[in-house]
Amino acid sequence: VQLQASGGGLVQAGDSLRLSCTASGRTFSMGWFRQAPGKEREFVAAISRSSSNRVYAESVRGRFTISRDNAKNTVYLQMNSLQLEDTAVYYCVAGGVPLQRESSYSYWGQGTLVTVSS
C-alpha cells in the first residue's frame, strides 16, 4: 500500500487547513503523526476502518477532526484553530491497532509540511 498525502501549506495562527491522504489499496486503521523541527515524532489522530473509533492526541482534541471515505481509500484531517505549535511535517499512516501506537502502522506516507505563522 502506498500513501499519498496532500494539503499542507503556510497558514496563519487561527486559520484552518485540511490534509488528505489517499491509499493505493484497502486499509484498516489510518491516521496521522507529525514531527516538528527538533522534536520527536508524535501521534496526532487515528480512525478505525468503520470510523466507529477515533482517537486524538490531547494537544489537538477539539481542534482537529479525522474522517475517512473508504470508497476513495482516503483519510482526512481537518485542522481548525491552528497554533504555532502545530507546525510540523504531517505523516499519513495505515495499519492496525492500537490506534495510538506508532508500531501499529506498517505504511507511511511521504509527509506534508504544515507551517503556522503568527
Secondary structure, DSSP 8 states (H G I E B T S, - for coil): --EEEE--EEEETT--EEEEEEESS--SEEEEEEE-TTS--EEEEEE-TTSS-EEE-TTTBTTEEEEEEGGGTEEEEEE-S--GGG-EEEEEEEE-SSTT-GGGEEEE---EEEEEE-
